[in-house]
Amino acid sequence: MTELPPYWLRDNCPCAECRDPRNGQKLFQINDLEEGLTISASTEIDGHLEILWSDGHRSRYPLAWLGAERDGDGRTEADKRLWVAADFARGLPEARWEAYLSDPAEQAAVLTAVRGSGFAVLRGVPTVERQVLAVAESFGYVRVTNYGELFDVRVEPDPNNLAFTSVAIAPHTDNPYRDPVPTLQLLHCLENSATGGDSGLVDGFRAAAALREEAPADFETLTRTPVPFVFRDRRTELRADRPLIELDALGRIREVRFNNRSIGTLRGTPGELNAFYAAYRRFAAITLRPELQLTFRLDRGDCLIFDNTRLLHARTAFQQDGHRHLQGCYADLDSLASTLAVLHRRTAALDAIAGLFAGEGAGEYLGEEVTMAEHMLQGAAAAEAAGAPDHLVAAALLHDVGHFFDKHGQGALHGRDLMEGQDNRHSDTGADWLARWFGPEVTEPVRLHVAAKRYLCAVEPDYRQRLSEASEYTLTVQGGPMDERQAAAFAELPGAADAVAVRRWDDQAKVAGAPTPGFEHYRPLLAALMH
């Protein structure tokens, strides 16, 4: 591993001296590192590479992280599922609006489909004006354009765009004359009772890949020829010069802009213009191949979300024997990707917590007749039965996770230290570990629940008499009852009352064989509380 470039390694040092532990941002400039920086010593231990640098600094890197392959931002063809229409013969990627809102896994599946396949459809979205904005805001922010925060797709008496007529619209991307172009488009069907007016999608990345394979010279022409895209009306004049097919620095397809209605006058030599128009015509013909055109109908309550930098969308002509009214808006992929990453991060966190309940949690609970997992689940069940708010149910469920870790958050069943007479300060450890996902409304009752036991022993004379034998023992190890001054100071803490409530449920949660819901019952509650 030490053959890795020294400055790359040091630039990625994860320690708290090099990165802010709260946000991960670097605390130094690259030129702050000494000239000729070298590795003085290195060793692999416990799945990590530890390095002593020539300037005396020490770094510690997970070996799995060092061995990871190059990753990207998910925007290029390398991270997409390129498709033809037949790939969706069994159905489109879709979800019900209610499930999308209530189930993080369902929301993640929809956003993953948009990111990977380029689109998804939400069914049963309320057919009320401006609802499309709520869909966009469920994962990001509305991109306002000259059309406003939303636009109505219906027949207009004086249209400034062919979209606002009943004629057929060929496959295209929207707003190619903008820089940057809106990267997501949403279309919400409020009514579609007209004959015709079916929607269509074409995978522009797949079409571009076909051009690259069939006519490499044409592909190169379209990637290096800046095309003037222009839009003008009475109040607006926009222009962006961009190639029809844009590549990233590694030569991978990253963006397609394709809209014959918006291409202005391209200037160049006769040879350049001949080459461009030959390539342009070939690419346009590929986008019209039947096997690439996915056609479907948006019905009342359907909302289509799609990648406007990748997919070309189209519409068949429709008769004015009924009404066709869609409301649309634009949004951006970076917000969708951010929401998806957070959902995945939350899922990973919930999986990690669930793993504690299924793994170490199956072990004994500090001399009691229940396991650690049973104890915490009983605590949550008691809070739920008492009608406690969700954040306190979560705190009761998670109050003893600190027993599973040392003070650095490393996994091991350190609750045994407490039974051997050494205070493991598990309430602080647990609160600090949980703080990466939960706010103080959850973590502070966890942090203070041991202090709450000491407090109750001081202010309620009969409380101590009700403690179990093991809890009486740990009370002594943890400092014994508070004195009058300590109790008064504790009572003034913002989370004191919540901590006392968690403590009482903690005391009830030691009944062998008591039936409780499993961890999965509480998973949606925890997901909703995560920040």
Phi, psi and omega in degrees: 000334185285000173282354176294145183303132184302316183292328175295315180299312184292324179297335181255017177299128185268005187289164184290342175285333183261335182224141174296120184294343181277323185234356176078003182284146183289145183254012180217161174264153184299328180281355173289338180284143185293151176293138179074029180303134180223166175271121179276323180201151177211152177206149176258126182209136177051043177074018181228154171257120179254132185233134168256122184270162182295339177268007177093351180287150176242138179231153180221120186239135172295133180297324180297322178292319180296329183270001182292150179278166177305134176243178182214190183268006177079009186264346186263172180302336182297335184250015183246159170261102180284138191223162167241167187303323183296339179296343181248026179300331182270358177136158179277158171292118187208167176202157173282142183303317181297317180293321178301319181286325190264338187242111180303326179294322178292318177297317179298322180295319179295312182293326176296321178296318178297318182289322185269313181262346177099353182196164171200160179238130172262128180259149175074025175287130184308132184271068177236153180303139174074005180297332179300331178293323178295325177296312179299319182286349177289343178225355184187221187228146179284133176266113182277134178234189177296344176277356182097189179287335172217166179220152180259124176261098179199170181291124179248149181291330181225071189288141173261009181204140181297342177298336184262033174232186179256007182283161176293145178241123181287162180304132184200166168253155183269153171054040180295346180275005178258149176222104004277156178285144172300127189271344176231146173231144177236137176229117183250122183275115175270329178199142177207076181254004180280156174283126184092201178075029176285153181265154178219150177226146174228135177283101181297328177293321179294318178296318179294321178295324177294319177298318179299320181286319186274328184213077184305323181294320178295319177302314180297320179301316183285341178273343184243003179257111176288127183254132177280111173263131188224142171224133177221138164215196186297331186245356191223143169215115185233147177208139172218132178259108183216152175289157176296324179237120181252136181251158172272183184296341179263007177084015180266142179298127183239332185203144174237130172240120186213108180201099184297334182287343187247001179283123176278201182274115178277133179251149178168182177288160177305320179296318179294318181291320177298316181296318181296312185291330175294316180291319180299314180296320180296317180296316179300321179294323178297317182296340181265002179297132183305323183292343178267347187265113177266116183245136180204169182248131171273121178258170181309125179094356178273141176231119180266129175244127181213159182278110183280353175264000183230308185272138169268134178245154187215173178208139173281158176296157177221153178274155180264045177266002178204195182243136174232114183222114174245145169247136182231164172205170178246153175213190183226147184295329183296323177291319177299315180297323178296312179299318180295318179297320179294319177299317178295321179296319179294319178299315178298320179295315180295324175296320179296317179293318178300323178297327177294318180294322182278335184260263182302330182295342178284354181277177184296154179249084167044052175081004178268174183270007179240161174280169178301315182296316179300318180299312183290322177294322176295323177298315179295319179297322178294319178296317180296317179297331179278359181075025182294151175295160187304321184294331178279328173299317178296316180297319178295324179292323190253006192298334184251017181297336180299340177294342183273353188228160169273184185293344178266003181081013179277141186289134173173154183275084185274003175297335180296332178303321182297319181287347177262013174093010181242120181292115181272001178049047186294335180293319177292316180299315180296316180297318180295320179294321182284339186295343178290344182235335187239152178278177183297339178296336175262314189286327184290319172300326175294313182299326188259003188289333175288316177299328179295325177295315179297323179293313182297326177296332182276327188255345178237101187306326183271356182297314185297329181294338183269357181291146174291166181299316180294321181290326175297319179296313182292331176303316180296317180295325185274005173118355178072181181300148176290153170276178186299319180293316180297320180295319179296319180293320179298316183299337181275349182292143182303325183262013187297313183297319178295320180296322178296318178298314179298322180298319181294320177292326175302314182295331181281342194268054183220035185257115182299131175079004181294130181287137176216159170296156176278179183300322184300334177299326184265355185299312178300322179298314179295319181300320182292334182272345184291142176258000000 
